[in-house]
Amino acid sequence: MKSIKKFVIASGAAMGVLLANASTFIAQALDVEPINPGTGYATNFGTVFNSVLNIVMLVAAILVFVYLIIGGISWLTSGGDKGKAEKAREQITAAIIGLVIIAASYALFNLILNFLGFSNLNNVFENVQTINGSQSI
């Protein structure tokens, strides 16, 4: 059990280092414009909300992956104990169900946006109209 804790701590530290150095890759994945001095990335609420949503989905997927690995290690180290093996199997099943829920919620969110005629969440906030008909953002 001690070796599992060491492995989890080492994996967490490695993931932390990867995530800390991944800002360039995240910026490329999100198709972010270069930031000019004096201007911020958060030019409107839609951009911020869209970026936060993408980062939350990324973190959730990483957590599901880690949970799956921990469940697999628990199963391998159960040593034939049916109780421990059952608990590990339930953990793996919960991780897979979590991944399905995350993917389904993201797909449903995008489907609703496309059904309403928006290409992305930023497009929603760009087309917000005030009560008198002028654009608010």
Residue pairs with C-beta under 8 A, 6 or more apart in sequence:
1 77
4 70
4 73
4 74
4 77
7 73
8 66
8 70
11 66
11 69
12 66
15 62
15 66
26 55
26 58
29 54
30 50
30 51
30 54
32 41
35 41
41 47
41 51
42 48
44 122
44 125
44 126
44 137
45 125
45 137
46 121
46 122
46 123
46 124
46 125
46 126
46 137
47 122
49 121
49 125
50 120
50 121
50 122
53 109
53 121
57 102
57 106
60 98
60 102
61 99
61 102
64 95
64 98
64 99
64 102
67 91
67 94
67 95
67 98
68 92
68 95
68 96
70 91
71 88
71 89
71 91
71 92
71 94
71 95
72 88
72 92
74 84
74 87
74 88
74 91
75 85
75 88
75 89
75 92
77 84
78 84
78 85
78 88
113 119
113 120
113 121
113 123
113 124
116 124
118 124
118 127
125 137
126 135
126 137
127 135
128 135
128 136
128 137
129 135
129 136
130 136
